[in-house]
Amino acid sequence: PGPPTGYDDWASISGTAIAGPSMTCHWYGATNISGATFVWRVDGNTVSTNSDLYYSASSSFTIELMVSDEENGRIAWKTFDVTVESGAGQCYDE
């Protein structure tokens, strides 16, 4: 499920858009908020709380990133679709 309306848009995800099966690829979360916290989820499961993510999968998936600015009570929510293709020989960044 996505975020309710009203979520802020002050964070971003960059990284691999196409990967080979079971290849570990890298994504970066970015924000200009000092002290923000990061939660990365795939299929509803938390997979990292760092500012970046290393992950591999055997089929296409969607990354969800929630960035919290607890000092000001704000949350940013981003999603990023990753296609897993059998012929991809590396992680292809978007």
C-alpha positions in Angstrom: 0.0 0.0 0.0 1.2 3.5 -0.8 1.2 6.5 1.4 -1.9 8.5 2.2 -2.2 11.9 0.5 -0.2 14.7 2.0 3.1 12.9 2.2 6.0 15.3 1.5 8.2 15.0 -1.6 11.7 16.0 -0.3 13.4 12.6 -0.7 14.6 10.6 -3.7 15.8 7.2 -4.8 18.4 6.5 -7.4 20.1 3.3 -8.5 19.5 0.2 -10.5 16.5 0.0 -12.7 17.3 -3.3 -14.5 19.2 -6.2 -12.9 20.0 -9.8 -13.5 18.4 -12.5 -11.3 20.0 -12.8 -7.9 22.5 -9.9 -8.6 23.1 -7.7 -5.6 22.6 -4.1 -6.7 22.7 -0.7 -5.0 20.2 2.1 -4.4 20.7 5.5 -2.7 18.3 7.5 -0.7 18.8 11.3 -0.7 17.3 14.2 1.2 18.5 17.6 2.3 17.1 17.1 5.8 19.8 16.7 8.4 19.3 13.8 10.8 16.6 12.1 8.7 16.0 8.4 9.2 15.5 5.9 6.4 13.4 2.7 6.1 13.6 0.6 2.9 11.0 -2.0 2.2 10.5 -4.6 -0.4 7.2 -6.6 -0.5 6.2 -5.0 2.8 9.3 -6.2 4.6 11.9 -3.8 6.0 15.2 -4.7 4.4 17.5 -1.8 5.5 17.5 1.3 7.7 20.7 2.8 6.2 20.7 5.7 3.7 21.5 3.2 1.0 20.3 -0.3 0.1 22.0 -3.4 -1.3 19.5 -6.0 -2.5 19.0 -9.0 -4.9 15.9 -10.8 -6.1 15.0 -13.4 -8.7 12.0 -11.5 -10.0 11.0 -7.8 -10.5 10.1 -5.8 -7.4 9.2 -2.4 -6.1 11.3 -0.6 -3.5 9.6 1.6 -1.0 11.6 4.2 0.9 10.2 6.2 3.9 12.3 9.1 5.1 11.4 10.6 8.4 12.2 14.1 9.6 11.2 13.5 13.3 12.3 16.9 14.4 9.6 18.6 12.2 7.1 15.7 12.1 7.4 15.1 8.4 7.6 11.9 6.3 8.6 11.5 2.7 7.6 8.4 0.8 9.1 7.2 -2.5 8.8 4.1 -4.7 11.1 2.7 -7.3 10.4 -0.1 -9.7 13.2 -2.6 -10.5 12.9 -5.0 -13.5 14.8 -8.3 -13.2 15.7 -9.7 -16.6 17.5 -13.0 -17.2 19.7 -11.5 -19.9 20.9 -8.6 -17.8 24.6 -9.1 -17.1 25.0 -6.3 -14.6 23.1 -3.7 -12.6 21.9 -1.0 -15.0 21.3 2.3 -13.2 18.5 4.7 -14.1 
